[in-house]
Amino acid sequence: MRIGSTPVQGMLMNAGMFTAAANNIANVNTPDYADDPVELTEEIPAMIVAEHGYTANARVLRVQDEMSGSLIDVLG
């Protein structure tokens, strides 16, 4: 496994979740869009959770980058 691959995968997953929720919200009034009606009370919190998950994974990736840079500086 490459360093940084796990947070990148998490960022991609959260971006997909955000996009899916945004798509559902955009199509809330589209007739026959989904088998189940779109519940805004579920989609908006899903977008918030996805946003926070993306941010957390981005921070992990940033810390990994900083640690790698520090290690390279130490090893010279």
PQR file with spaces between the fields and no chain letter, atoms N, CA, C, O and H, PARSE charges and radii, in Angstrom:
ATOM       1  N    MET     1       0.863   -1.185    0.000 -0.4000 1.5000
ATOM       2  CA   MET     1       0.000    0.000    0.000 -0.0000 2.0000
ATOM       3  C    MET     1       0.897    1.232    0.000  0.5500 1.7000
ATOM       4  O    MET     1       1.853    1.316    0.770 -0.5500 1.4000
ATOM       5  N    ARG     2       0.586    2.164   -0.852 -0.4000 1.5000
ATOM       6  CA   ARG     2       1.352    3.398   -0.910 -0.0000 2.0000
ATOM       7  C    ARG     2       0.948    4.313    0.225  0.5500 1.7000
ATOM       8  O    ARG     2      -0.198    4.314    0.674 -0.5500 1.4000
ATOM       9  H    ARG     2      -0.191    2.096   -1.478  0.4000 1.0000
ATOM      10  N    ILE     3       1.927    5.100    0.685 -0.4000 1.5000
ATOM      11  CA   ILE     3       1.623    6.094    1.728 -0.0000 2.0000
ATOM      12  C    ILE     3       0.621    7.083    1.154  0.5500 1.7000
ATOM      13  O    ILE     3       0.796    7.581    0.041 -0.5500 1.4000
ATOM      14  H    ILE     3       2.859    5.099    0.321  0.4000 1.0000
ATOM      15  N    GLY     4      -0.410    7.359    1.903 -0.4000 1.5000
ATOM      16  CA   GLY     4      -1.401    8.333    1.472 -0.0000 2.0000
ATOM      17  C    GLY     4      -2.552    7.747    0.687  0.5500 1.7000
ATOM      18  O    GLY     4      -3.498    8.461    0.354 -0.5500 1.4000
ATOM      19  H    GLY     4      -0.551    6.955    2.806  0.4000 1.0000
ATOM      20  N    SER     5      -2.492    6.460    0.383 -0.4000 1.5000
ATOM      21  CA   SER     5      -3.569    5.904   -0.438 -0.0000 2.0000
ATOM      22  C    SER     5      -4.878    5.794    0.336  0.5500 1.7000
ATOM      23  O    SER     5      -5.952    5.967   -0.241 -0.5500 1.4000
ATOM      24  H    SER     5      -1.723    5.880    0.653  0.4000 1.0000
ATOM      25  N    THR     6      -4.803    5.508    1.631 -0.4000 1.5000
ATOM      26  CA   THR     6      -6.025    5.365    2.413 -0.0000 2.0000
ATOM      27  C    THR     6      -6.794    6.684    2.550  0.5500 1.7000
ATOM      28  O    THR     6      -8.006    6.691    2.335 -0.5500 1.4000
ATOM      29  H    THR     6      -3.931    5.367    2.100  0.4000 1.0000
ATOM      30  N    PRO     7      -6.135    7.810    2.902 -0.5600 1.5000
ATOM      31  CA   PRO     7      -6.910    9.053    2.960  0.2800 2.0000
ATOM      32  C    PRO     7      -7.429    9.489    1.591  0.5500 1.7000
ATOM      33  O    PRO     7      -8.502   10.086    1.494 -0.5500 1.4000
ATOM      34  N    VAL     8      -6.679    9.195    0.545 -0.4000 1.5000
ATOM      35  CA   VAL     8      -7.150    9.549   -0.799 -0.0000 2.0000
ATOM      36  C    VAL     8      -8.405    8.750   -1.129  0.5500 1.7000
ATOM      37  O    VAL     8      -9.361    9.293   -1.683 -0.5500 1.4000
ATOM      38  H    VAL     8      -5.808    8.710    0.623  0.4000 1.0000
ATOM      39  N    GLN     9      -8.406    7.467   -0.793 -0.4000 1.5000
ATOM      40  CA   GLN     9      -9.594    6.640   -1.022 -0.0000 2.0000
ATOM      41  C    GLN     9     -10.773    7.173   -0.218  0.5500 1.7000
ATOM      42  O    GLN     9     -11.902    7.198   -0.709 -0.5500 1.4000
ATOM      43  H    GLN     9      -7.629    7.025   -0.344  0.4000 1.0000
ATOM      44  N    GLY    10     -10.514    7.601    1.025 -0.4000 1.5000
ATOM      45  CA   GLY    10     -11.570    8.182    1.852 -0.0000 2.0000
ATOM      46  C    GLY    10     -12.110    9.470    1.259  0.5500 1.7000
ATOM      47  O    GLY    10     -13.315    9.719    1.286 -0.5500 1.4000
ATOM      48  H    GLY    10      -9.597    7.581    1.424  0.4000 1.0000
ATOM      49  N    MET    11     -11.204   10.297    0.717 -0.4000 1.5000
ATOM      50  CA   MET    11     -11.646   11.544    0.087 -0.0000 2.0000
ATOM      51  C    MET    11     -12.513   11.251   -1.130  0.5500 1.7000
ATOM      52  O    MET    11     -13.532   11.907   -1.342 -0.5500 1.4000
ATOM      53  H    MET    11     -10.225   10.095    0.695  0.4000 1.0000
ATOM      54  N    LEU    12     -12.111   10.270   -1.926 -0.4000 1.5000
ATOM      55  CA   LEU    12     -12.905    9.909   -3.102 -0.0000 2.0000
ATOM      56  C    LEU    12     -14.270    9.369   -2.697  0.5500 1.7000
ATOM      57  O    LEU    12     -15.281    9.691   -3.321 -0.5500 1.4000
ATOM      58  H    LEU    12     -11.283    9.737   -1.754  0.4000 1.0000
ATOM      59  N    MET    13     -14.297    8.542   -1.645 -0.4000 1.5000
ATOM      60  CA   MET    13     -15.566    7.990   -1.177 -0.0000 2.0000
ATOM      61  C    MET    13     -16.495    9.102   -0.687  0.5500 1.7000
ATOM      62  O    MET    13     -17.682    9.117   -1.011 -0.5500 1.4000
ATOM      63  H    MET    13     -13.475    8.281   -1.138  0.4000 1.0000
ATOM      64  N    ASN    14     -15.942   10.032    0.098 -0.4000 1.5000
ATOM      65  CA   ASN    14     -16.761   11.132    0.616 -0.0000 2.0000
ATOM      66  C    ASN    14     -17.203   12.074   -0.484  0.5500 1.7000
ATOM      67  O    ASN    14     -18.308   12.612   -0.427 -0.5500 1.4000
ATOM      68  H    ASN    14     -14.978   10.020    0.361  0.4000 1.0000
ATOM      69  N    ALA    15     -16.364   12.285   -1.483 -0.4000 1.5000
ATOM      70  CA   ALA    15     -16.772   13.120   -2.623 -0.0000 2.0000
ATOM      71  C    ALA    15     -17.933   12.469   -3.362  0.5500 1.7000
ATOM      72  O    ALA    15     -18.857   13.152   -3.803 -0.5500 1.4000
ATOM      73  H    ALA    15     -15.466   11.848   -1.529  0.4000 1.0000
ATOM      74  N    GLY    16     -17.883   11.147   -3.495 -0.4000 1.5000
ATOM      75  CA   GLY    16     -18.987   10.425   -4.136 -0.0000 2.0000
ATOM      76  C    GLY    16     -20.272   10.512   -3.331  0.5500 1.7000
ATOM      77  O    GLY    16     -21.351   10.689   -3.896 -0.5500 1.4000
ATOM      78  H    GLY    16     -17.132   10.592   -3.136  0.4000 1.0000
ATOM      79  N    MET    17     -20.159   10.390   -2.016 -0.4000 1.5000
ATOM      80  CA   MET    17     -21.339   10.502   -1.157 -0.0000 2.0000
ATOM      81  C    MET    17     -21.945   11.900   -1.250  0.5500 1.7000
ATOM      82  O    MET    17     -23.164   12.057   -1.309 -0.5500 1.4000
ATOM      83  H    MET    17     -19.282   10.246   -1.557  0.4000 1.0000
ATOM      84  N    PHE    18     -21.078   12.916   -1.263 -0.4000 1.5000
ATOM      85  CA   PHE    18     -21.544   14.299   -1.370 -0.0000 2.0000
ATOM      86  C    PHE    18     -22.258   14.518   -2.696  0.5500 1.7000
ATOM      87  O    PHE    18     -23.328   15.124   -2.746 -0.5500 1.4000
ATOM      88  H    PHE    18     -20.087   12.789   -1.216  0.4000 1.0000
ATOM      89  N    THR    19     -21.654   14.019   -3.766 -0.4000 1.5000
ATOM      90  CA   THR    19     -22.238   14.170   -5.101 -0.0000 2.0000
ATOM      91  C    THR    19     -23.587   13.471   -5.203  0.5500 1.7000
ATOM      92  O    THR    19     -24.526   14.005   -5.792 -0.5500 1.4000
ATOM      93  H    THR    19     -20.785   13.527   -3.726  0.4000 1.0000
ATOM      94  N    ALA    20     -23.682   12.269   -4.624 -0.4000 1.5000
ATOM      95  CA   ALA    20     -24.942   11.530   -4.669 -0.0000 2.0000
ATOM      96  C    ALA    20     -26.043   12.280   -3.918  0.5500 1.7000
ATOM      97  O    ALA    20     -27.173   12.374   -4.398 -0.5500 1.4000
ATOM      98  H    ALA    20     -22.919   11.835   -4.145  0.4000 1.0000
ATOM      99  N    ALA    21     -25.712   12.811   -2.747 -0.4000 1.5000
ATOM     100  CA   ALA    21     -26.704   13.556   -1.974 -0.0000 2.0000
ATOM     101  C    ALA    21     -27.111   14.832   -2.714  0.5500 1.7000
ATOM     102  O    ALA    21     -28.291   15.180   -2.758 -0.5500 1.4000
ATOM     103  H    ALA    21     -24.795   12.735   -2.358  0.4000 1.0000
ATOM     104  N    ALA    22     -26.128   15.527   -3.295 -0.4000 1.5000
ATOM     105  CA   ALA    22     -26.431   16.751   -4.042 -0.0000 2.0000
ATOM     106  C    ALA    22     -27.306   16.446   -5.253  0.5500 1.7000
ATOM     107  O    ALA    22     -28.215   17.211   -5.576 -0.5500 1.4000
ATOM     108  H    ALA    22     -25.169   15.244   -3.259  0.4000 1.0000
ATOM     109  N    ASN    23     -27.035   15.339   -5.916 -0.4000 1.5000
ATOM     110  CA   ASN    23     -27.840   14.920   -7.063 -0.0000 2.0000
ATOM     111  C    ASN    23     -29.279   14.624   -6.634  0.5500 1.7000
ATOM     112  O    ASN    23     -30.229   15.013   -7.314 -0.5500 1.4000
ATOM     113  H    ASN    23     -26.296   14.717   -5.654  0.4000 1.0000
ATOM     114  N    ASN    24     -29.428   13.941   -5.513 -0.4000 1.5000
ATOM     115  CA   ASN    24     -30.773   13.643   -5.012 -0.0000 2.0000
ATOM     116  C    ASN    24     -31.528   14.925   -4.668  0.5500 1.7000
ATOM     117  O    ASN    24     -32.720   15.045   -4.952 -0.5500 1.4000
ATOM     118  H    ASN    24     -28.656   13.625   -4.961  0.4000 1.0000
ATOM     119  N    ILE    25     -30.825   15.885   -4.051 -0.4000 1.5000
ATOM     120  CA   ILE    25     -31.468   17.150   -3.703 -0.0000 2.0000
ATOM     121  C    ILE    25     -31.866   17.909   -4.964  0.5500 1.7000
ATOM     122  O    ILE    25     -32.953   18.484   -5.034 -0.5500 1.4000
ATOM     123  H    ILE    25     -29.857   15.787   -3.820  0.4000 1.0000
ATOM     124  N    ALA    26     -30.982   17.908   -5.960 -0.4000 1.5000
ATOM     125  CA   ALA    26     -31.278   18.626   -7.205 -0.0000 2.0000
ATOM     126  C    ALA    26     -32.482   18.033   -7.928  0.5500 1.7000
ATOM     127  O    ALA    26     -33.193   18.742   -8.640 -0.5500 1.4000
ATOM     128  H    ALA    26     -30.100   17.441   -5.904  0.4000 1.0000
ATOM     129  N    ASN    27     -32.710   16.741   -7.747 -0.4000 1.5000
ATOM     130  CA   ASN    27     -33.803   16.069   -8.449 -0.0000 2.0000
ATOM     131  C    ASN    27     -35.011   15.795   -7.560  0.5500 1.7000
ATOM     132  O    ASN    27     -35.848   14.955   -7.892 -0.5500 1.4000
ATOM     133  H    ASN    27     -32.133   16.165   -7.168  0.4000 1.0000
ATOM     134  N    VAL    28     -35.105   16.499   -6.433 -0.4000 1.5000
ATOM     135  CA   VAL    28     -36.176   16.219   -5.482 -0.0000 2.0000
ATOM     136  C    VAL    28     -37.564   16.390   -6.101  0.5500 1.7000
ATOM     137  O    VAL    28     -38.494   15.678   -5.721 -0.5500 1.4000
ATOM     138  H    VAL    28     -34.425   17.181   -6.164  0.4000 1.0000
ATOM     139  N    ASN    29     -37.720   17.305   -7.032 -0.4000 1.5000
ATOM     140  CA   ASN    29     -39.028   17.548   -7.648 -0.0000 2.0000
ATOM     141  C    ASN    29     -39.182   16.889   -9.012  0.5500 1.7000
ATOM     142  O    ASN    29     -40.160   17.142   -9.716 -0.5500 1.4000
ATOM     143  H    ASN    29     -36.965   17.884   -7.341  0.4000 1.0000
ATOM     144  N    THR    30     -38.231   16.051   -9.386 -0.4000 1.5000
ATOM     145  CA   THR    30     -38.305   15.362  -10.675 -0.0000 2.0000
ATOM     146  C    THR    30     -39.234   14.167  -10.541  0.5500 1.7000
ATOM     147  O    THR    30     -38.996   13.297   -9.702 -0.5500 1.4000
ATOM     148  H    THR    30     -37.437   15.845   -8.814  0.4000 1.0000
ATOM     149  N    PRO    31     -40.279   14.104  -11.342 -0.5600 1.5000
ATOM     150  CA   PRO    31     -41.193   12.967  -11.242  0.2800 2.0000
ATOM     151  C    PRO    31     -40.489   11.661  -11.603  0.5500 1.7000
ATOM     152  O    PRO    31     -39.671   11.621  -12.522 -0.5500 1.4000
ATOM     153  N    ASP    32     -40.807   10.620  -10.889 -0.4000 1.5000
ATOM     154  CA   ASP    32     -40.271    9.280  -11.126 -0.0000 2.0000
ATOM     155  C    ASP    32     -38.756    9.234  -11.096  0.5500 1.7000
ATOM     156  O    ASP    32     -38.151    8.432  -11.809 -0.5500 1.4000
ATOM     157  H    ASP    32     -41.471   10.653  -10.143  0.4000 1.0000
ATOM     158  N    TYR    33     -38.115   10.094  -10.269 -0.4000 1.5000
ATOM     159  CA   TYR    33     -36.646   10.100  -10.178 -0.0000 2.0000
ATOM     160  C    TYR    33     -36.138    8.849   -9.472  0.5500 1.7000
ATOM     161  O    TYR    33     -35.169    8.234   -9.919 -0.5500 1.4000
ATOM     162  H    TYR    33     -38.606   10.745   -9.690  0.4000 1.0000
ATOM     163  N    ALA    34     -36.775    8.475   -8.391 -0.4000 1.5000
ATOM     164  CA   ALA    34     -36.315    7.327   -7.611 -0.0000 2.0000
ATOM     165  C    ALA    34     -37.523    6.520   -7.160  0.5500 1.7000
ATOM     166  O    ALA    34     -38.652    7.011   -7.133 -0.5500 1.4000
ATOM     167  H    ALA    34     -37.562    8.974   -8.029  0.4000 1.0000
ATOM     168  N    ASP    35     -37.252    5.265   -6.804 -0.4000 1.5000
ATOM     169  CA   ASP    35     -38.334    4.416   -6.292 -0.0000 2.0000
ATOM     170  C    ASP    35     -38.881    4.970   -4.973  0.5500 1.7000
ATOM     171  O    ASP    35     -40.089    4.967   -4.734 -0.5500 1.4000
ATOM     172  H    ASP    35     -36.335    4.867   -6.825  0.4000 1.0000
ATOM     173  N    ASP    36     -37.966    5.443   -4.125 -0.4000 1.5000
ATOM     174  CA   ASP    36     -38.354    6.036   -2.852 -0.0000 2.0000
ATOM     175  C    ASP    36     -38.282    7.557   -2.979  0.5500 1.7000
ATOM     176  O    ASP    36     -37.420    8.083   -3.683 -0.5500 1.4000
ATOM     177  H    ASP    36     -36.985    5.445   -4.319  0.4000 1.0000
ATOM     178  N    PRO    37     -39.172    8.250   -2.309 -0.5600 1.5000
ATOM     179  CA   PRO    37     -39.101    9.712   -2.368  0.2800 2.0000
ATOM     180  C    PRO    37     -37.811   10.215   -1.704  0.5500 1.7000
ATOM     181  O    PRO    37     -37.323    9.615   -0.746 -0.5500 1.4000
ATOM     182  N    VAL    38     -37.277   11.303   -2.215 -0.4000 1.5000
ATOM     183  CA   VAL    38     -36.067   11.895   -1.660 -0.0000 2.0000
ATOM     184  C    VAL    38     -36.438   12.631   -0.380  0.5500 1.7000
ATOM     185  O    VAL    38     -37.337   13.472   -0.367 -0.5500 1.4000
ATOM     186  H    VAL    38     -37.673   11.790   -2.994  0.4000 1.0000
ATOM     187  N    GLU    39     -35.734   12.303    0.691 -0.4000 1.5000
ATOM     188  CA   GLU    39     -35.972   12.937    1.986 -0.0000 2.0000
ATOM     189  C    GLU    39     -34.872   13.956    2.237  0.5500 1.7000
ATOM     190  O    GLU    39     -33.718   13.593    2.469 -0.5500 1.4000
ATOM     191  H    GLU    39     -35.003   11.620    0.681  0.4000 1.0000
ATOM     192  N    LEU    40     -35.235   15.230    2.189 -0.4000 1.5000
ATOM     193  CA   LEU    40     -34.239   16.277    2.427 -0.0000 2.0000
ATOM     194  C    LEU    40     -33.670   16.202    3.835  0.5500 1.7000
ATOM     195  O    LEU    40     -32.535   16.615    4.075 -0.5500 1.4000
ATOM     196  H    LEU    40     -36.172   15.524    2.001  0.4000 1.0000
ATOM     197  N    THR    41     -34.465   15.670    4.773 -0.4000 1.5000
ATOM     198  CA   THR    41     -33.986   15.540    6.154 -0.0000 2.0000
ATOM     199  C    THR    41     -32.902   14.481    6.272  0.5500 1.7000
ATOM     200  O    THR    41     -32.240   14.396    7.307 -0.5500 1.4000
ATOM     201  H    THR    41     -35.387   15.335    4.578  0.4000 1.0000
ATOM     202  N    GLU    42     -32.707   13.673    5.236 -0.4000 1.5000
ATOM     203  CA   GLU    42     -31.627   12.686    5.226 -0.0000 2.0000
ATOM     204  C    GLU    42     -30.480   13.136    4.312  0.5500 1.7000
ATOM     205  O    GLU    42     -29.312   12.885    4.609 -0.5500 1.4000
ATOM     206  H    GLU    42     -33.245   13.742    4.396  0.4000 1.0000
ATOM     207  N    GLU    43     -30.811   13.787    3.226 -0.4000 1.5000
ATOM     208  CA   GLU    43     -29.797   14.154    2.238 -0.0000 2.0000
ATOM     209  C    GLU    43     -28.899   15.294    2.714  0.5500 1.7000
ATOM     210  O    GLU    43     -27.687   15.250    2.503 -0.5500 1.4000
ATOM     211  H    GLU    43     -31.760   13.991    2.985  0.4000 1.0000
ATOM     212  N    ILE    44     -29.469   16.300    3.344 -0.4000 1.5000
ATOM     213  CA   ILE    44     -28.656   17.433    3.797 -0.0000 2.0000
ATOM     214  C    ILE    44     -27.665   17.000    4.878  0.5500 1.7000
ATOM     215  O    ILE    44     -26.494   17.365    4.785 -0.5500 1.4000
ATOM     216  H    ILE    44     -30.454   16.336    3.515  0.4000 1.0000
ATOM     217  N    PRO    45     -28.075   16.239    5.899 -0.5600 1.5000
ATOM     218  CA   PRO    45     -27.075   15.746    6.856  0.2800 2.0000
ATOM     219  C    PRO    45     -26.039   14.829    6.198  0.5500 1.7000
ATOM     220  O    PRO    45     -24.880   14.812    6.613 -0.5500 1.4000
ATOM     221  N    ALA    46     -26.444   14.071    5.179 -0.4000 1.5000
ATOM     222  CA   ALA    46     -25.484   13.216    4.471 -0.0000 2.0000
ATOM     223  C    ALA    46     -24.411   14.056    3.791  0.5500 1.7000
ATOM     224  O    ALA    46     -23.242   13.670    3.757 -0.5500 1.4000
ATOM     225  H    ALA    46     -27.386   14.085    4.841  0.4000 1.0000
ATOM     226  N    MET    47     -24.809   15.205    3.249 -0.4000 1.5000
ATOM     227  CA   MET    47     -23.829   16.106    2.634 -0.0000 2.0000
ATOM     228  C    MET    47     -22.874   16.671    3.686  0.5500 1.7000
ATOM     229  O    MET    47     -21.677   16.803    3.432 -0.5500 1.4000
ATOM     230  H    MET    47     -25.758   15.518    3.276  0.4000 1.0000
ATOM     231  N    ILE    48     -23.396   17.000    4.848 -0.4000 1.5000
ATOM     232  CA   ILE    48     -22.561   17.543    5.912 -0.0000 2.0000
ATOM     233  C    ILE    48     -21.576   16.492    6.403  0.5500 1.7000
ATOM     234  O    ILE    48     -20.401   16.793    6.613 -0.5500 1.4000
ATOM     235  H    ILE    48     -24.368   16.893    5.054  0.4000 1.0000
ATOM     236  N    VAL    49     -22.040   15.268    6.586 -0.4000 1.5000
ATOM     237  CA   VAL    49     -21.161   14.175    7.016 -0.0000 2.0000
ATOM     238  C    VAL    49     -20.075   13.924    5.978  0.5500 1.7000
ATOM     239  O    VAL    49     -18.910   13.736    6.329 -0.5500 1.4000
ATOM     240  H    VAL    49     -22.995   15.023    6.415  0.4000 1.0000
ATOM     241  N    ALA    50     -20.451   13.921    4.705 -0.4000 1.5000
ATOM     242  CA   ALA    50     -19.473   13.701    3.636 -0.0000 2.0000
ATOM     243  C    ALA    50     -18.443   14.827    3.614  0.5500 1.7000
ATOM     244  O    ALA    50     -17.255   14.579    3.408 -0.5500 1.4000
ATOM     245  H    ALA    50     -21.397   14.074    4.420  0.4000 1.0000
ATOM     246  N    GLU    51     -18.889   16.051    3.823 -0.4000 1.5000
ATOM     247  CA   GLU    51     -17.959   17.192    3.849 -0.0000 2.0000
ATOM     248  C    GLU    51     -16.952   17.047    4.981  0.5500 1.7000
ATOM     249  O    GLU    51     -15.754   17.249    4.783 -0.5500 1.4000
ATOM     250  H    GLU    51     -19.854   16.253    3.991  0.4000 1.0000
ATOM     251  N    HIS    52     -17.439   16.696    6.169 -0.4000 1.5000
ATOM     252  CA   HIS    52     -16.546   16.533    7.314 -0.0000 2.0000
ATOM     253  C    HIS    52     -15.592   15.350    7.120  0.5500 1.7000
ATOM     254  O    HIS    52     -14.425   15.420    7.505 -0.5500 1.4000
ATOM     255  H    HIS    52     -18.413   16.532    6.331  0.4000 1.0000
ATOM     256  N    GLY    53     -16.087   14.276    6.527 -0.4000 1.5000
ATOM     257  CA   GLY    53     -15.230   13.128    6.245 -0.0000 2.0000
ATOM     258  C    GLY    53     -14.134   13.480    5.256  0.5500 1.7000
ATOM     259  O    GLY    53     -12.986   13.065    5.418 -0.5500 1.4000
ATOM     260  H    GLY    53     -17.035   14.220    6.214  0.4000 1.0000
ATOM     261  N    TYR    54     -14.487   14.247    4.229 -0.4000 1.5000
ATOM     262  CA   TYR    54     -13.512   14.673    3.228 -0.0000 2.0000
ATOM     263  C    TYR    54     -12.439   15.543    3.889  0.5500 1.7000
ATOM     264  O    TYR    54     -11.246   15.362    3.644 -0.5500 1.4000
ATOM     265  H    TYR    54     -15.419   14.584    4.097  0.4000 1.0000
ATOM     266  N    THR    55     -12.871   16.482    4.723 -0.4000 1.5000
ATOM     267  CA   THR    55     -11.938   17.374    5.406 -0.0000 2.0000
ATOM     268  C    THR    55     -11.007   16.597    6.329  0.5500 1.7000
ATOM     269  O    THR    55      -9.809   16.872    6.379 -0.5500 1.4000
ATOM     270  H    THR    55     -13.840   16.629    4.922  0.4000 1.0000
ATOM     271  N    ALA    56     -11.549   15.636    7.051 -0.4000 1.5000
ATOM     272  CA   ALA    56     -10.720   14.827    7.954 -0.0000 2.0000
ATOM     273  C    ALA    56      -9.678   14.039    7.170  0.5500 1.7000
ATOM     274  O    ALA    56      -8.518   13.978    7.578 -0.5500 1.4000
ATOM     275  H    ALA    56     -12.523   15.412    7.010  0.4000 1.0000
ATOM     276  N    ASN    57     -10.067   13.442    6.067 -0.4000 1.5000
ATOM     277  CA   ASN    57      -9.114   12.690    5.259 -0.0000 2.0000
ATOM     278  C    ASN    57      -8.067   13.611    4.637  0.5500 1.7000
ATOM     279  O    ASN    57      -6.908   13.219    4.502 -0.5500 1.4000
ATOM     280  H    ASN    57     -11.010   13.491    5.736  0.4000 1.0000
ATOM     281  N    ALA    58      -8.453   14.811    4.261 -0.4000 1.5000
ATOM     282  CA   ALA    58      -7.487   15.771    3.716 -0.0000 2.0000
ATOM     283  C    ALA    58      -6.465   16.161    4.776  0.5500 1.7000
ATOM     284  O    ALA    58      -5.287   16.340    4.466 -0.5500 1.4000
ATOM     285  H    ALA    58      -9.394   15.129    4.371  0.4000 1.0000
ATOM     286  N    ARG    59      -6.901   16.291    6.010 -0.4000 1.5000
ATOM     287  CA   ARG    59      -5.969   16.605    7.101 -0.0000 2.0000
ATOM     288  C    ARG    59      -5.006   15.457    7.343  0.5500 1.7000
ATOM     289  O    ARG    59      -3.818   15.686    7.573 -0.5500 1.4000
ATOM     290  H    ARG    59      -7.858   16.145    6.262  0.4000 1.0000
ATOM     291  N    VAL    60      -5.493   14.233    7.295 -0.4000 1.5000
ATOM     292  CA   VAL    60      -4.620   13.070    7.454 -0.0000 2.0000
ATOM     293  C    VAL    60      -3.570   13.060    6.346  0.5500 1.7000
ATOM     294  O    VAL    60      -2.392   12.818    6.609 -0.5500 1.4000
ATOM     295  H    VAL    60      -6.458   14.047    7.108  0.4000 1.0000
ATOM     296  N    LEU    61      -3.985   13.317    5.132 -0.4000 1.5000
ATOM     297  CA   LEU    61      -3.055   13.344    4.009 -0.0000 2.0000
ATOM     298  C    LEU    61      -2.015   14.447    4.203  0.5500 1.7000
ATOM     299  O    LEU    61      -0.834   14.240    3.924 -0.5500 1.4000
ATOM     300  H    LEU    61      -4.942   13.514    4.919  0.4000 1.0000
ATOM     301  N    ARG    62      -2.444   15.609    4.675 -0.4000 1.5000
ATOM     302  CA   ARG    62      -1.517   16.717    4.921 -0.0000 2.0000
ATOM     303  C    ARG    62      -0.482   16.332    5.986  0.5500 1.7000
ATOM     304  O    ARG    62       0.706   16.608    5.820 -0.5500 1.4000
ATOM     305  H    ARG    62      -3.403   15.777    4.901  0.4000 1.0000
ATOM     306  N    VAL    63      -0.926   15.699    7.073 -0.4000 1.5000
ATOM     307  CA   VAL    63      -0.009   15.280    8.133 -0.0000 2.0000
ATOM     308  C    VAL    63       0.969   14.240    7.605  0.5500 1.7000
ATOM     309  O    VAL    63       2.158   14.296    7.921 -0.5500 1.4000
ATOM     310  H    VAL    63      -1.891   15.475    7.208  0.4000 1.0000
ATOM     311  N    GLN    64       0.486   13.291    6.802 -0.4000 1.5000
ATOM     312  CA   GLN    64       1.387   12.303    6.212 -0.0000 2.0000
ATOM     313  C    GLN    64       2.438   12.977    5.345  0.5500 1.7000
ATOM     314  O    GLN    64       3.604   12.581    5.364 -0.5500 1.4000
ATOM     315  H    GLN    64      -0.479   13.246    6.545  0.4000 1.0000
ATOM     316  N    ASP    65       2.042   13.984    4.590 -0.4000 1.5000
ATOM     317  CA   ASP    65       2.974   14.717    3.744 -0.0000 2.0000
ATOM     318  C    ASP    65       4.010   15.443    4.597  0.5500 1.7000
ATOM     319  O    ASP    65       5.201   15.415    4.287 -0.5500 1.4000
ATOM     320  H    ASP    65       1.095   14.305    4.575  0.4000 1.0000
ATOM     321  N    GLU    66       3.562   16.092    5.667 -0.4000 1.5000
ATOM     322  CA   GLU    66       4.486   16.789    6.551 -0.0000 2.0000
ATOM     323  C    GLU    66       5.458   15.824    7.215  0.5500 1.7000
ATOM     324  O    GLU    66       6.644   16.126    7.351 -0.5500 1.4000
ATOM     325  H    GLU    66       2.594   16.115    5.919  0.4000 1.0000
ATOM     326  N    MET    67       4.952   14.652    7.632 -0.4000 1.5000
ATOM     327  CA   MET    67       5.820   13.657    8.266 -0.0000 2.0000
ATOM     328  C    MET    67       6.853   13.133    7.273  0.5500 1.7000
ATOM     329  O    MET    67       8.017   12.945    7.627 -0.5500 1.4000
ATOM     330  H    MET    67       3.989   14.407    7.521  0.4000 1.0000
ATOM     331  N    SER    68       6.438   12.900    6.052 -0.4000 1.5000
ATOM     332  CA   SER    68       7.374   12.439    5.026 -0.0000 2.0000
ATOM     333  C    SER    68       8.443   13.502    4.767  0.5500 1.7000
ATOM     334  O    SER    68       9.622   13.180    4.623 -0.5500 1.4000
ATOM     335  H    SER    68       5.493   13.053    5.764  0.4000 1.0000
ATOM     336  N    GLY    69       8.031   14.753    4.709 -0.4000 1.5000
ATOM     337  CA   GLY    69       8.984   15.839    4.516 -0.0000 2.0000
ATOM     338  C    GLY    69       9.971   15.935    5.660  0.5500 1.7000
ATOM     339  O    GLY    69      11.162   16.151    5.437 -0.5500 1.4000
ATOM     340  H    GLY    69       7.074   15.015    4.826  0.4000 1.0000
ATOM     341  N    SER    70       9.484   15.774    6.894 -0.4000 1.5000
ATOM     342  CA   SER    70      10.369   15.806    8.063 -0.0000 2.0000
ATOM     343  C    SER    70      11.347   14.653    8.021  0.5500 1.7000
ATOM     344  O    SER    70      12.524   14.833    8.332 -0.5500 1.4000
ATOM     345  H    SER    70       8.516   15.599    7.075  0.4000 1.0000
ATOM     346  N    LEU    71      10.889   13.481    7.648 -0.4000 1.5000
ATOM     347  CA   LEU    71      11.749   12.309    7.561 -0.0000 2.0000
ATOM     348  C    LEU    71      12.836   12.514    6.510  0.5500 1.7000
ATOM     349  O    LEU    71      13.995   12.159    6.726 -0.5500 1.4000
ATOM     350  H    LEU    71       9.933   13.335    7.396  0.4000 1.0000
ATOM     351  N    ILE    72      12.461   13.081    5.389 -0.4000 1.5000
ATOM     352  CA   ILE    72      13.444   13.348    4.332 -0.0000 2.0000
ATOM     353  C    ILE    72      14.469   14.370    4.820  0.5500 1.7000
ATOM     354  O    ILE    72      15.660   14.235    4.536 -0.5500 1.4000
ATOM     355  H    ILE    72      11.519   13.370    5.213  0.4000 1.0000
ATOM     356  N    ASP    73      14.017   15.393    5.553 -0.4000 1.5000
ATOM     357  CA   ASP    73      14.936   16.385    6.095 -0.0000 2.0000
ATOM     358  C    ASP    73      15.914   15.757    7.077  0.5500 1.7000
ATOM     359  O    ASP    73      17.100   16.087    7.070 -0.5500 1.4000
ATOM     360  H    ASP    73      13.050   15.502    5.783  0.4000 1.0000
ATOM     361  N    VAL    74      15.425   14.855    7.923 -0.4000 1.5000
ATOM     362  CA   VAL    74      16.272   14.210    8.924 -0.0000 2.0000
ATOM     363  C    VAL    74      17.290   13.289    8.253  0.5500 1.7000
ATOM     364  O    VAL    74      18.464   13.276    8.621 -0.5500 1.4000
ATOM     365  H    VAL    74      14.461   14.587    7.929  0.4000 1.0000
ATOM     366  N    LEU    75      16.834   12.525    7.273 -0.4000 1.5000
ATOM     367  CA   LEU    75      17.731   11.576    6.607 -0.0000 2.0000
ATOM     368  C    LEU    75      18.668   12.259    5.620  0.5500 1.7000
ATOM     369  O    LEU    75      19.698   11.707    5.232 -0.5500 1.4000
ATOM     370  H    LEU    75      15.880   12.535    6.974  0.4000 1.0000
ATOM     371  N    GLY    76      18.292   13.470    5.222 -0.4000 1.5000
ATOM     372  CA   GLY    76      19.099   14.307    4.364 -0.0000 2.0000
ATOM     373  C    GLY    76      19.410   13.753    3.052  0.5500 1.7000
ATOM     374  O    GLY    76      20.092   14.398    2.256 -0.5500 1.4000
ATOM     375  H    GLY    76      17.455   13.919    5.538  0.4000 1.0000
